[in-house]
Amino acid sequence: MKAVVYKGPFEVAVEEVEDPAVQHPNDVIVKVTSTAICGSDLHMYEGRTAAEPGITFGHENMGTVAEVGPGVTTLKEGDRVVMPFNVACGFCTNCVEGFTGYCLTVNPGFPGGAYGYVAMGPWKGGQAEYLRVPYADFNCLKLPPGTEHENDFVLLADIFPTGYHGCELAQVRPGESVAVYGAGPVGLMAAYSALLRGASKVFVVDRVAERLRKAEEIGAVPVDFSQGDPVEQIQEQTDGAGTDKGIDAVGYQAAARGADREEPATVLNSLVRTVRATGALGVPGLYVPADPGAPDEQAKQGMLLVAIGKLFEKGLRMGTGQCNVKRYNRHLRDLIIAGRARPSFVVSHELPLDQAPSAYDKFDKRIEGYTKVVLRP
């Protein structure tokens, strides 16, 4: 089958690889109909992780069941399904408590597994024609048959739940104001989720014009940090009070205004300044324990200079960590079916699988309106 294979920094290729096969009674093989490129894939694509050439990318996957293992009880051939990016067993301590992003079974020696991602276990990615799904009764979320809402449903694999997770970490409540730093796909989903949860005003901070326009289209207030200190811009629009809650949808590759290099802690420190005393921060943006491309030796070891004193002084709370997709995906699926949510507004391009190399290049450079790419194998 064809699949997107990592070759080295800034290079992927569509190559013929071995077809997946049922290896365990509870496996299914899914014929992939949609698979998205994620901002997290760019960390590997840019050589900013320990990813080795040969990895098949793709953790945002949906399709139809093509083959069913003999132990599968809730799925049949032809079922339309979407899979959380978290590979999880469903029965370990963390899974039972709802922390499926930190499964203790699927990646021995490390809490958590994912499709097609460095250090997240042996699971092949789904930017391919077919995907093996383990513990399929647990990991597959059934969808209505047909092709309706294809671009909405594929976002249930990661970015829609992850954006919602950012709001959950920050405990966003109706009537509150929220500052979201980053207007990439996860940032836009966080802003959208905040509005779904009843936020009164949502600010979205970025410098890419197309992304800020997307934020404005859904009812958020765009803040262009290239035009001035975003904290000051938000304070001006909140009578100096700041926001009730804040969400970091950027992570460790953050850039500061006017800086000629990355400043990995700049978003965290901006949020500490932005959010009012006793507010809360949600941090779904990715931070890593090691970054070979970091601007200084401390950041290369995952250690950042964060204003912990001011965080403490203001009595701020902070929640972090990757999304436990199964906490949210069924609920969000039903919002889509009911017509209450349309996250596909973030999708900018739908392309055949063989255009993946060009799509990675353009998405990484934030050009030609590339916000979210869905590949069709």
C-alpha positions, 0 to 999 in steps of 0.5 A: 500500500502507499503511505507517507514515510519520513525520510529526514528533516523537511522531507517526506515521501509517498512510498509503497510499504507493507500492508497491515495485518490482523495480529491480535484477535481484537484488531481491525484493519481500517481502509482509510478515507481521510487522514489529516496532517497535524501541527504535531507532525511538523515537529518530527518533519522539521527534525525537532524530535528523535524520529528516525527515517522510516516512520509512517506518519499519521495520527488523525485517521478515519475510514471504514472497517475492512477486516475484523479480528475474531475477538472483535465484538462491536464492529463489523466490516463496512462500519465507518469509524474514527480513531483517537490519536491515543492508542489505548488498551481500555483496561489499565489503571489510567484507561479505567480512570479516563486517562487514555492518553497515558495508557500503561499497556500499549507502549511498555516503559512509557505512559501513552501511545499514538499512531505514527509518532516518535516514542509513542510505541510501535503503531504505524501511522494512518497517512496510508491506505490502510491502518491496523487498529489494536483493541478495536472495540475500545479505540474505534468510535462508530460514525453514521454510515455514508460520507456526510460530515467527513471533514468534521468527523476526521477532526475527532481524532485529535484537534477538536477534542484537543482544543476542547481539552484545553478549555477543560484544563482551564475550566472554561465556564459560561460567561467567562473571557478567554485568551487563546495563544496560537491560531493554528488548528488546535488554537482555533479549535480551542477558541471554537470550543470556548465559544461552544461552552458559552464564553462571553469573549474569546481573544485569539493571538497569532500573527498569520493573517489567514488564521486570524481571519478564521478566528474572527469568522467564528466570533473570536477577537483576533490579536496580531502580536506582530503589531504590539504586545498581545498582553497589552492589547488584551488588557486594553480590551478588558479595562485592564483586568485581563481574561478569566482563563487562558489557553496555550495552543502553541507549545515549545516552538513559540516565537516572541514579537520582534525576536529573531529566534524562538523563545520557548517560554514566551507563551506561558509567560504571556499567559501568566501576565494575561490572565487575572489573579485566581484564573486558570491556564490550560496547556494542550500545546506540546512541550517535550523533555528534549528538543535538539533544535532548541535555542539554548542548552536548558531548552534542549533539555526541556527546561524553560525559564517560566515566571513561576513567582508571578504565577504563584503570586496571582494564585493561578492554576495550570493544567497540562498534558495531551488530550485523552480523546475518548473523554470527549469524542463521543460527546463532540461527535453527537454535537456534529450530528445534531448540527451544533458543531461544525469544526470543519471550518478549519480545513483549508485543503483536501488533497490526494495522498500523493500530494503529501510532500507538497502539503507538508512543505506549505503547511510548515511554511504557513503559506497559501492559506494552509491551515488544516490539510486532509489527505484522501488515500 
